[in-house]
Amino acid sequence: MLAGELYSHIMWQANKISIVVLLVGLAALGGAYWYLLPGDELLARRVLYTGICALLFAVAVANWLSLRK
């Protein structure tokens, strides 16, 4: 294995739950955005932007708390 491949493998193993949570969360936010878009574009954007910020914050706090253990 090359050094870059090894590093990628280690990072995936350490963060796979967070990566999956981010992907699922972003997919859910995308679905909510496309659902709300025809009715109210401003609301759809606000839900998307607020959801992305909340998702990133929640995953970051969860990672930080798990590292403290």
PDB file of N, CA, C and O in Angstrom:
ATOM      1  N   MET A   1       0.833  -1.185   0.000  1.00  0.00           N
ATOM      2  CA  MET A   1       0.000   0.000   0.000  1.00  0.00           C
ATOM      3  C   MET A   1       0.875   1.244   0.000  1.00  0.00           C
ATOM      4  O   MET A   1       1.881   1.310   0.706  1.00  0.00           O
ATOM      5  N   LEU A   2       0.491   2.201  -0.775  1.00  0.00           N
ATOM      6  CA  LEU A   2       1.184   3.472  -0.761  1.00  0.00           C
ATOM      7  C   LEU A   2       0.789   4.257   0.477  1.00  0.00           C
ATOM      8  O   LEU A   2      -0.229   3.965   1.103  1.00  0.00           O
ATOM      9  N   ALA A   3       1.585   5.247   0.829  1.00  0.00           N
ATOM     10  CA  ALA A   3       1.330   6.027   2.036  1.00  0.00           C
ATOM     11  C   ALA A   3      -0.034   6.721   1.973  1.00  0.00           C
ATOM     12  O   ALA A   3      -0.750   6.768   2.973  1.00  0.00           O
ATOM     13  N   GLY A   4      -0.391   7.252   0.822  1.00  0.00           N
ATOM     14  CA  GLY A   4      -1.677   7.932   0.667  1.00  0.00           C
ATOM     15  C   GLY A   4      -2.854   6.982   0.818  1.00  0.00           C
ATOM     16  O   GLY A   4      -3.868   7.332   1.422  1.00  0.00           O
ATOM     17  N   GLU A   5      -2.718   5.771   0.266  1.00  0.00           N
ATOM     18  CA  GLU A   5      -3.779   4.777   0.395  1.00  0.00           C
ATOM     19  C   GLU A   5      -3.930   4.337   1.841  1.00  0.00           C
ATOM     20  O   GLU A   5      -5.047   4.159   2.328  1.00  0.00           O
ATOM     21  N   LEU A   6      -2.819   4.163   2.520  1.00  0.00           N
ATOM     22  CA  LEU A   6      -2.865   3.770   3.923  1.00  0.00           C
ATOM     23  C   LEU A   6      -3.530   4.858   4.759  1.00  0.00           C
ATOM     24  O   LEU A   6      -4.362   4.565   5.618  1.00  0.00           O
ATOM     25  N   TYR A   7      -3.166   6.097   4.510  1.00  0.00           N
ATOM     26  CA  TYR A   7      -3.760   7.220   5.231  1.00  0.00           C
ATOM     27  C   TYR A   7      -5.259   7.276   4.979  1.00  0.00           C
ATOM     28  O   TYR A   7      -6.031   7.472   5.918  1.00  0.00           O
ATOM     29  N   SER A   8      -5.692   7.105   3.721  1.00  0.00           N
ATOM     30  CA  SER A   8      -7.113   7.124   3.390  1.00  0.00           C
ATOM     31  C   SER A   8      -7.853   5.999   4.096  1.00  0.00           C
ATOM     32  O   SER A   8      -8.963   6.193   4.592  1.00  0.00           O
ATOM     33  N   HIS A   9      -7.240   4.829   4.141  1.00  0.00           N
ATOM     34  CA  HIS A   9      -7.868   3.689   4.798  1.00  0.00           C
ATOM     35  C   HIS A   9      -8.018   3.942   6.298  1.00  0.00           C
ATOM     36  O   HIS A   9      -9.061   3.639   6.877  1.00  0.00           O
ATOM     37  N   ILE A  10      -6.992   4.488   6.919  1.00  0.00           N
ATOM     38  CA  ILE A  10      -7.049   4.777   8.357  1.00  0.00           C
ATOM     39  C   ILE A  10      -8.100   5.842   8.641  1.00  0.00           C
ATOM     40  O   ILE A  10      -8.859   5.719   9.602  1.00  0.00           O
ATOM     41  N   MET A  11      -8.155   6.880   7.821  1.00  0.00           N
ATOM     42  CA  MET A  11      -9.135   7.945   8.033  1.00  0.00           C
ATOM     43  C   MET A  11     -10.560   7.420   7.838  1.00  0.00           C
ATOM     44  O   MET A  11     -11.471   7.814   8.566  1.00  0.00           O
ATOM     45  N   TRP A  12     -10.755   6.531   6.856  1.00  0.00           N
ATOM     46  CA  TRP A  12     -12.079   5.948   6.647  1.00  0.00           C
ATOM     47  C   TRP A  12     -12.492   5.134   7.871  1.00  0.00           C
ATOM     48  O   TRP A  12     -13.624   5.254   8.339  1.00  0.00           O
ATOM     49  N   GLN A  13     -11.587   4.307   8.391  1.00  0.00           N
ATOM     50  CA  GLN A  13     -11.907   3.485   9.550  1.00  0.00           C
ATOM     51  C   GLN A  13     -12.236   4.342  10.771  1.00  0.00           C
ATOM     52  O   GLN A  13     -13.125   3.990  11.547  1.00  0.00           O
ATOM     53  N   ALA A  14     -11.548   5.439  10.949  1.00  0.00           N
ATOM     54  CA  ALA A  14     -11.757   6.295  12.117  1.00  0.00           C
ATOM     55  C   ALA A  14     -13.035   7.127  12.005  1.00  0.00           C
ATOM     56  O   ALA A  14     -13.636   7.474  13.022  1.00  0.00           O
ATOM     57  N   ASN A  15     -13.449   7.446  10.798  1.00  0.00           N
ATOM     58  CA  ASN A  15     -14.559   8.390  10.611  1.00  0.00           C
ATOM     59  C   ASN A  15     -15.726   7.841   9.807  1.00  0.00           C
ATOM     60  O   ASN A  15     -16.565   8.620   9.354  1.00  0.00           O
ATOM     61  N   LYS A  16     -15.812   6.529   9.611  1.00  0.00           N
ATOM     62  CA  LYS A  16     -16.836   6.006   8.710  1.00  0.00           C
ATOM     63  C   LYS A  16     -18.254   6.290   9.196  1.00  0.00           C
ATOM     64  O   LYS A  16     -19.132   6.564   8.378  1.00  0.00           O
ATOM     65  N   ILE A  17     -18.501   6.232  10.500  1.00  0.00           N
ATOM     66  CA  ILE A  17     -19.850   6.513  11.009  1.00  0.00           C
ATOM     67  C   ILE A  17     -20.216   7.969  10.729  1.00  0.00           C
ATOM     68  O   ILE A  17     -21.328   8.254  10.286  1.00  0.00           O
ATOM     69  N   SER A  18     -19.303   8.874  10.981  1.00  0.00           N
ATOM     70  CA  SER A  18     -19.572  10.297  10.737  1.00  0.00           C
ATOM     71  C   SER A  18     -19.787  10.581   9.255  1.00  0.00           C
ATOM     72  O   SER A  18     -20.658  11.374   8.896  1.00  0.00           O
ATOM     73  N   ILE A  19     -19.014   9.951   8.405  1.00  0.00           N
ATOM     74  CA  ILE A  19     -19.154  10.157   6.962  1.00  0.00           C
ATOM     75  C   ILE A  19     -20.517   9.662   6.492  1.00  0.00           C
ATOM     76  O   ILE A  19     -21.190  10.328   5.705  1.00  0.00           O
ATOM     77  N   VAL A  20     -20.919   8.494   6.976  1.00  0.00           N
ATOM     78  CA  VAL A  20     -22.221   7.946   6.587  1.00  0.00           C
ATOM     79  C   VAL A  20     -23.353   8.841   7.109  1.00  0.00           C
ATOM     80  O   VAL A  20     -24.318   9.100   6.391  1.00  0.00           O
ATOM     81  N   VAL A  21     -23.236   9.311   8.350  1.00  0.00           N
ATOM     82  CA  VAL A  21     -24.256  10.209   8.912  1.00  0.00           C
ATOM     83  C   VAL A  21     -24.343  11.488   8.085  1.00  0.00           C
ATOM     84  O   VAL A  21     -25.442  11.967   7.804  1.00  0.00           O
ATOM     85  N   LEU A  22     -23.206  12.042   7.694  1.00  0.00           N
ATOM     86  CA  LEU A  22     -23.215  13.247   6.859  1.00  0.00           C
ATOM     87  C   LEU A  22     -23.882  12.989   5.513  1.00  0.00           C
ATOM     88  O   LEU A  22     -24.666  13.817   5.050  1.00  0.00           O
ATOM     89  N   LEU A  23     -23.587  11.860   4.876  1.00  0.00           N
ATOM     90  CA  LEU A  23     -24.189  11.550   3.582  1.00  0.00           C
ATOM     91  C   LEU A  23     -25.696  11.362   3.689  1.00  0.00           C
ATOM     92  O   LEU A  23     -26.453  11.864   2.858  1.00  0.00           O
ATOM     93  N   VAL A  24     -26.129  10.633   4.721  1.00  0.00           N
ATOM     94  CA  VAL A  24     -27.567  10.420   4.911  1.00  0.00           C
ATOM     95  C   VAL A  24     -28.258  11.743   5.239  1.00  0.00           C
ATOM     96  O   VAL A  24     -29.339  12.027   4.722  1.00  0.00           O
ATOM     97  N   GLY A  25     -27.637  12.549   6.095  1.00  0.00           N
ATOM     98  CA  GLY A  25     -28.208  13.846   6.443  1.00  0.00           C
ATOM     99  C   GLY A  25     -28.312  14.778   5.248  1.00  0.00           C
ATOM    100  O   GLY A  25     -29.321  15.458   5.066  1.00  0.00           O
ATOM    101  N   LEU A  26     -27.270  14.806   4.442  1.00  0.00           N
ATOM    102  CA  LEU A  26     -27.311  15.654   3.249  1.00  0.00           C
ATOM    103  C   LEU A  26     -28.357  15.171   2.251  1.00  0.00           C
ATOM    104  O   LEU A  26     -29.011  15.982   1.594  1.00  0.00           O
ATOM    105  N   ALA A  27     -28.518  13.854   2.133  1.00  0.00           N
ATOM    106  CA  ALA A  27     -29.562  13.321   1.253  1.00  0.00           C
ATOM    107  C   ALA A  27     -30.948  13.711   1.760  1.00  0.00           C
ATOM    108  O   ALA A  27     -31.817  14.077   0.968  1.00  0.00           O
ATOM    109  N   ALA A  28     -31.160  13.634   3.075  1.00  0.00           N
ATOM    110  CA  ALA A  28     -32.444  14.030   3.651  1.00  0.00           C
ATOM    111  C   ALA A  28     -32.708  15.523   3.454  1.00  0.00           C
ATOM    112  O   ALA A  28     -33.827  15.923   3.134  1.00  0.00           O
ATOM    113  N   LEU A  29     -31.684  16.335   3.644  1.00  0.00           N
ATOM    114  CA  LEU A  29     -31.851  17.775   3.429  1.00  0.00           C
ATOM    115  C   LEU A  29     -32.119  18.085   1.961  1.00  0.00           C
ATOM    116  O   LEU A  29     -32.917  18.968   1.647  1.00  0.00           O
ATOM    117  N   GLY A  30     -31.460  17.369   1.071  1.00  0.00           N
ATOM    118  CA  GLY A  30     -31.729  17.549  -0.356  1.00  0.00           C
ATOM    119  C   GLY A  30     -33.162  17.186  -0.709  1.00  0.00           C
ATOM    120  O   GLY A  30     -33.813  17.873  -1.496  1.00  0.00           O
ATOM    121  N   GLY A  31     -33.649  16.097  -0.118  1.00  0.00           N
ATOM    122  CA  GLY A  31     -35.040  15.702  -0.347  1.00  0.00           C
ATOM    123  C   GLY A  31     -36.018  16.745   0.172  1.00  0.00           C
ATOM    124  O   GLY A  31     -37.005  17.066  -0.491  1.00  0.00           O
ATOM    125  N   ALA A  32     -35.740  17.273   1.360  1.00  0.00           N
ATOM    126  CA  ALA A  32     -36.602  18.318   1.923  1.00  0.00           C
ATOM    127  C   ALA A  32     -36.566  19.567   1.041  1.00  0.00           C
ATOM    128  O   ALA A  32     -37.590  20.217   0.830  1.00  0.00           O
ATOM    129  N   TYR A  33     -35.391  19.892   0.534  1.00  0.00           N
ATOM    130  CA  TYR A  33     -35.257  21.067  -0.332  1.00  0.00           C
ATOM    131  C   TYR A  33     -36.107  20.907  -1.596  1.00  0.00           C
ATOM    132  O   TYR A  33     -36.864  21.805  -1.965  1.00  0.00           O
ATOM    133  N   TRP A  34     -35.970  19.752  -2.252  1.00  0.00           N
ATOM    134  CA  TRP A  34     -36.727  19.546  -3.493  1.00  0.00           C
ATOM    135  C   TRP A  34     -38.225  19.441  -3.232  1.00  0.00           C
ATOM    136  O   TRP A  34     -39.030  19.785  -4.098  1.00  0.00           O
ATOM    137  N   TYR A  35     -38.607  18.966  -2.044  1.00  0.00           N
ATOM    138  CA  TYR A  35     -40.026  18.898  -1.687  1.00  0.00           C
ATOM    139  C   TYR A  35     -40.606  20.293  -1.452  1.00  0.00           C
ATOM    140  O   TYR A  35     -41.727  20.580  -1.872  1.00  0.00           O
ATOM    141  N   LEU A  36     -39.849  21.150  -0.787  1.00  0.00           N
ATOM    142  CA  LEU A  36     -40.335  22.495  -0.461  1.00  0.00           C
ATOM    143  C   LEU A  36     -40.165  23.498  -1.602  1.00  0.00           C
ATOM    144  O   LEU A  36     -40.850  24.520  -1.628  1.00  0.00           O
ATOM    145  N   LEU A  37     -39.282  23.228  -2.524  1.00  0.00           N
ATOM    146  CA  LEU A  37     -38.940  24.186  -3.575  1.00  0.00           C
ATOM    147  C   LEU A  37     -40.130  24.673  -4.403  1.00  0.00           C
ATOM    148  O   LEU A  37     -40.231  25.877  -4.638  1.00  0.00           O
ATOM    149  N   PRO A  38     -41.033  23.805  -4.857  1.00  0.00           N
ATOM    150  CA  PRO A  38     -42.142  24.322  -5.674  1.00  0.00           C
ATOM    151  C   PRO A  38     -43.070  25.277  -4.912  1.00  0.00           C
ATOM    152  O   PRO A  38     -43.650  26.181  -5.513  1.00  0.00           O
ATOM    153  N   GLY A  39     -43.213  25.086  -3.605  1.00  0.00           N
ATOM    154  CA  GLY A  39     -44.133  25.923  -2.834  1.00  0.00           C
ATOM    155  C   GLY A  39     -43.527  27.237  -2.392  1.00  0.00           C
ATOM    156  O   GLY A  39     -44.152  28.287  -2.541  1.00  0.00           O
ATOM    157  N   ASP A  40     -42.323  27.197  -1.853  1.00  0.00           N
ATOM    158  CA  ASP A  40     -41.710  28.405  -1.299  1.00  0.00           C
ATOM    159  C   ASP A  40     -40.191  28.271  -1.397  1.00  0.00           C
ATOM    160  O   ASP A  40     -39.567  27.552  -0.617  1.00  0.00           O
ATOM    161  N   GLU A  41     -39.615  28.965  -2.356  1.00  0.00           N
ATOM    162  CA  GLU A  41     -38.180  28.850  -2.601  1.00  0.00           C
ATOM    163  C   GLU A  41     -37.354  29.377  -1.430  1.00  0.00           C
ATOM    164  O   GLU A  41     -36.331  28.789  -1.080  1.00  0.00           O
ATOM    165  N   LEU A  42     -37.788  30.472  -0.826  1.00  0.00           N
ATOM    166  CA  LEU A  42     -37.057  31.043   0.306  1.00  0.00           C
ATOM    167  C   LEU A  42     -37.049  30.080   1.499  1.00  0.00           C
ATOM    168  O   LEU A  42     -36.011  29.885   2.132  1.00  0.00           O
ATOM    169  N   LEU A  43     -38.184  29.488   1.799  1.00  0.00           N
ATOM    170  CA  LEU A  43     -38.253  28.513   2.890  1.00  0.00           C
ATOM    171  C   LEU A  43     -37.369  27.308   2.595  1.00  0.00           C
ATOM    172  O   LEU A  43     -36.684  26.808   3.487  1.00  0.00           O
ATOM    173  N   ALA A  44     -37.380  26.841   1.358  1.00  0.00           N
ATOM    174  CA  ALA A  44     -36.560  25.693   0.982  1.00  0.00           C
ATOM    175  C   ALA A  44     -35.077  25.994   1.200  1.00  0.00           C
ATOM    176  O   ALA A  44     -34.341  25.156   1.721  1.00  0.00           O
ATOM    177  N   ARG A  45     -34.642  27.185   0.803  1.00  0.00           N
ATOM    178  CA  ARG A  45     -33.239  27.559   1.003  1.00  0.00           C
ATOM    179  C   ARG A  45     -32.893  27.688   2.478  1.00  0.00           C
ATOM    180  O   ARG A  45     -31.826  27.252   2.910  1.00  0.00           O
ATOM    181  N   ARG A  46     -33.793  28.286   3.251  1.00  0.00           N
ATOM    182  CA  ARG A  46     -33.530  28.455   4.682  1.00  0.00           C
ATOM    183  C   ARG A  46     -33.438  27.101   5.389  1.00  0.00           C
ATOM    184  O   ARG A  46     -32.569  26.897   6.236  1.00  0.00           O
ATOM    185  N   VAL A  47     -34.333  26.183   5.041  1.00  0.00           N
ATOM    186  CA  VAL A  47     -34.276  24.844   5.634  1.00  0.00           C
ATOM    187  C   VAL A  47     -32.974  24.158   5.255  1.00  0.00           C
ATOM    188  O   VAL A  47     -32.335  23.536   6.104  1.00  0.00           O
ATOM    189  N   LEU A  48     -32.574  24.259   4.003  1.00  0.00           N
ATOM    190  CA  LEU A  48     -31.336  23.629   3.551  1.00  0.00           C
ATOM    191  C   LEU A  48     -30.123  24.206   4.262  1.00  0.00           C
ATOM    192  O   LEU A  48     -29.301  23.451   4.781  1.00  0.00           O
ATOM    193  N   TYR A  49     -29.995  25.512   4.298  1.00  0.00           N
ATOM    194  CA  TYR A  49     -28.820  26.144   4.906  1.00  0.00           C
ATOM    195  C   TYR A  49     -28.757  25.901   6.405  1.00  0.00           C
ATOM    196  O   TYR A  49     -27.694  25.598   6.946  1.00  0.00           O
ATOM    197  N   THR A  50     -29.895  26.034   7.075  1.00  0.00           N
ATOM    198  CA  THR A  50     -29.928  25.789   8.517  1.00  0.00           C
ATOM    199  C   THR A  50     -29.652  24.321   8.814  1.00  0.00           C
ATOM    200  O   THR A  50     -28.951  23.998   9.773  1.00  0.00           O
ATOM    201  N   GLY A  51     -30.196  23.444   8.001  1.00  0.00           N
ATOM    202  CA  GLY A  51     -29.973  22.008   8.195  1.00  0.00           C
ATOM    203  C   GLY A  51     -28.521  21.615   8.002  1.00  0.00           C
ATOM    204  O   GLY A  51     -28.002  20.787   8.750  1.00  0.00           O
ATOM    205  N   ILE A  52     -27.864  22.187   7.024  1.00  0.00           N
ATOM    206  CA  ILE A  52     -26.447  21.879   6.796  1.00  0.00           C
ATOM    207  C   ILE A  52     -25.614  22.346   7.987  1.00  0.00           C
ATOM    208  O   ILE A  52     -24.739  21.617   8.455  1.00  0.00           O
ATOM    209  N   CYS A  53     -25.874  23.529   8.469  1.00  0.00           N
ATOM    210  CA  CYS A  53     -25.135  24.033   9.638  1.00  0.00           C
ATOM    211  C   CYS A  53     -25.377  23.161  10.860  1.00  0.00           C
ATOM    212  O   CYS A  53     -24.434  22.813  11.570  1.00  0.00           O
ATOM    213  N   ALA A  54     -26.628  22.806  11.110  1.00  0.00           N
ATOM    214  CA  ALA A  54     -26.956  21.969  12.267  1.00  0.00           C
ATOM    215  C   ALA A  54     -26.337  20.581  12.134  1.00  0.00           C
ATOM    216  O   ALA A  54     -25.842  20.023  13.113  1.00  0.00           O
ATOM    217  N   LEU A  55     -26.366  20.027  10.928  1.00  0.00           N
ATOM    218  CA  LEU A  55     -25.779  18.705  10.692  1.00  0.00           C
ATOM    219  C   LEU A  55     -24.279  18.721  10.939  1.00  0.00           C
ATOM    220  O   LEU A  55     -23.753  17.845  11.626  1.00  0.00           O
ATOM    221  N   LEU A  56     -23.592  19.699  10.388  1.00  0.00           N
ATOM    222  CA  LEU A  56     -22.148  19.791  10.599  1.00  0.00           C
ATOM    223  C   LEU A  56     -21.806  19.984  12.071  1.00  0.00           C
ATOM    224  O   LEU A  56     -20.857  19.383  12.575  1.00  0.00           O
ATOM    225  N   PHE A  57     -22.576  20.820  12.761  1.00  0.00           N
ATOM    226  CA  PHE A  57     -22.339  21.051  14.179  1.00  0.00           C
ATOM    227  C   PHE A  57     -22.560  19.774  14.983  1.00  0.00           C
ATOM    228  O   PHE A  57     -21.739  19.428  15.833  1.00  0.00           O
ATOM    229  N   ALA A  58     -23.653  19.078  14.725  1.00  0.00           N
ATOM    230  CA  ALA A  58     -23.966  17.861  15.485  1.00  0.00           C
ATOM    231  C   ALA A  58     -22.915  16.782  15.269  1.00  0.00           C
ATOM    232  O   ALA A  58     -22.506  16.121  16.223  1.00  0.00           O
ATOM    233  N   VAL A  59     -22.474  16.595  14.035  1.00  0.00           N
ATOM    234  CA  VAL A  59     -21.455  15.576  13.751  1.00  0.00           C
ATOM    235  C   VAL A  59     -20.121  15.975  14.371  1.00  0.00           C
ATOM    236  O   VAL A  59     -19.405  15.121  14.893  1.00  0.00           O
ATOM    237  N   ALA A  60     -19.783  17.248  14.322  1.00  0.00           N
ATOM    238  CA  ALA A  60     -18.526  17.709  14.927  1.00  0.00           C
ATOM    239  C   ALA A  60     -18.540  17.511  16.438  1.00  0.00           C
ATOM    240  O   ALA A  60     -17.544  17.067  17.010  1.00  0.00           O
ATOM    241  N   VAL A  61     -19.654  17.835  17.092  1.00  0.00           N
ATOM    242  CA  VAL A  61     -19.747  17.650  18.542  1.00  0.00           C
ATOM    243  C   VAL A  61     -19.683  16.165  18.892  1.00  0.00           C
ATOM    244  O   VAL A  61     -19.017  15.784  19.855  1.00  0.00           O
ATOM    245  N   ALA A  62     -20.363  15.332  18.125  1.00  0.00           N
ATOM    246  CA  ALA A  62     -20.324  13.881  18.375  1.00  0.00           C
ATOM    247  C   ALA A  62     -18.902  13.339  18.237  1.00  0.00           C
ATOM    248  O   ALA A  62     -18.467  12.521  19.048  1.00  0.00           O
ATOM    249  N   ASN A  63     -18.179  13.794  17.212  1.00  0.00           N
ATOM    250  CA  ASN A  63     -16.776  13.370  17.043  1.00  0.00           C
ATOM    251  C   ASN A  63     -15.917  13.848  18.205  1.00  0.00           C
ATOM    252  O   ASN A  63     -15.092  13.097  18.725  1.00  0.00           O
ATOM    253  N   TRP A  64     -16.110  15.077  18.603  1.00  0.00           N
ATOM    254  CA  TRP A  64     -15.320  15.624  19.697  1.00  0.00           C
ATOM    255  C   TRP A  64     -15.570  14.865  21.004  1.00  0.00           C
ATOM    256  O   TRP A  64     -14.638  14.550  21.745  1.00  0.00           O
ATOM    257  N   LEU A  65     -16.844  14.581  21.267  1.00  0.00           N
ATOM    258  CA  LEU A  65     -17.181  13.839  22.480  1.00  0.00           C
ATOM    259  C   LEU A  65     -16.634  12.410  22.451  1.00  0.00           C
ATOM    260  O   LEU A  65     -16.194  11.887  23.475  1.00  0.00           O
ATOM    261  N   SER A  66     -16.664  11.785  21.275  1.00  0.00           N
ATOM    262  CA  SER A  66     -16.147  10.423  21.185  1.00  0.00           C
ATOM    263  C   SER A  66     -14.629  10.398  21.326  1.00  0.00           C
ATOM    264  O   SER A  66     -14.084   9.408  21.813  1.00  0.00           O
ATOM    265  N   LEU A  67     -13.941  11.437  20.924  1.00  0.00           N
ATOM    266  CA  LEU A  67     -12.495  11.498  21.065  1.00  0.00           C
ATOM    267  C   LEU A  67     -12.073  11.756  22.510  1.00  0.00           C
ATOM    268  O   LEU A  67     -10.972  11.383  22.915  1.00  0.00           O
ATOM    269  N   ARG A  68     -12.941  12.390  23.278  1.00  0.00           N
ATOM    270  CA  ARG A  68     -12.621  12.684  24.671  1.00  0.00           C
ATOM    271  C   ARG A  68     -12.676  11.444  25.550  1.00  0.00           C
ATOM    272  O   ARG A  68     -12.087  11.423  26.631  1.00  0.00           O
ATOM    273  N   LYS A  69     -13.372  10.421  25.101  1.00  0.00           N
ATOM    274  CA  LYS A  69     -13.509   9.196  25.908  1.00  0.00           C
ATOM    275  C   LYS A  69     -12.232   8.393  25.916  1.00  0.00           C
ATOM    276  O   LYS A  69     -12.171   7.336  26.544  1.00  0.00           O
TER     277      LYS A  69
END
